[in-house]
Amino acid sequence: MKIRYRIAAIVAVATPLLTAEAQAAEIKVLASTAVKTTLEELAPQFEKATGSKVDVTFSPASVLKEKIDQGTAFDVAILTTPIIDGLASSGKIETTRTAIAHSGIGIAIKKGAAKPDIATSEAFKQALLKANSVGYTAGGATGAYLKTLFEKLGIADALKPKLKLLQGGVGEAVTNGEIEIGMTQISEILPHPGAELAGPLPADIQSYTSFSAGVSAASKEVDAAKAFVKFLAGPPALAVIKAKGMEPG
């Protein structure tokens, strides 16, 4: 999914330093879907403050990593930290990366449905076993973790008949009744009006995914790219990141 923001005017609230760094460029950003709602709010703020244009392509981090490996051009990548580190090691992004946010896994249900008891890992386990259908997105770090978690809890075989590996979003799947219980990053559940966050995974089985930003080693808009990354890690972004179900850094 691609969203293009085009707000060209430099507003009065811009700091001279940020405006000077950005130099009214156009930057291409490849970003994980987990930070989609965060960037939808912060990218226009950056544009207003600098006059630059931000062109964002959202997809699972693993999918974007493949695109980068295949030669897709970009200026900034905002992906899971291990993927960013790997891209730095291979020389595709600059070695300096910036931590942006981290997020835990949440349980999604259809809005208005009875919330399952997920207060403990045992309760979570029983909730999945009682559900008619369970699903999560096939790609990405969350999916890999959940597959291992189900095996650890001893329910992998029992879930097979009702487990759906989704190609689309979990929020949409619970909204349209495709699944009864879905699991994904909390930041991906909150935006959907038809979905509801039943709660996070219990603390003893929770897994946090960190997201970092890196500037392409081949970027032709290095100054603007670095300014954008600096903006995402700065004070103006903190409240937005928290409001979208993530934690800064």
Number of C-alpha atoms within 10 A of each C-alpha: 8 11 13 14 15 16 18 16 13 16 14 9 9 17 11 11 10 17 21 14 18 25 15 19 19 19 21 20 24 26 25 23 22 29 25 21 18 21 23 14 14 19 23 20 18 26 26 21 24 30 23 27 23 25 18 24 19 20 20 19 25 16 14 21 22 11 13 18 13 9 9 11 15 23 24 26 30 28 28 26 22 14 18 27 20 14 21 19 12 12 13 19 25 18 18 11 18 20 18 27 26 23 25 20 24 25 23 31 28 25 17 9 11 9 17 18 16 19 13 14 17 12 14 19 16 15 17 24 15 12 14 14 20 24 25 27 21 17 15 17 19 19 18 12 13 19 13 12 16 16 11 11 13 12 15 16 10 12 19 11 11 16 19 18 14 17 11 11 19 27 28 18 26 26 19 12 12 16 25 20 26 30 26 26 27 22 26 25 29 19 15 17 12 17 23 22 21 21 17 20 20 17 11 8 15 15 20 13 18 19 26 23 29 27 29 26 17 14 19 14 20 19 15 28 28 20 19 27 21 17 19 26 19 12 11 13 20 17 12 19 26 16 13 22 23 26 18 20 16
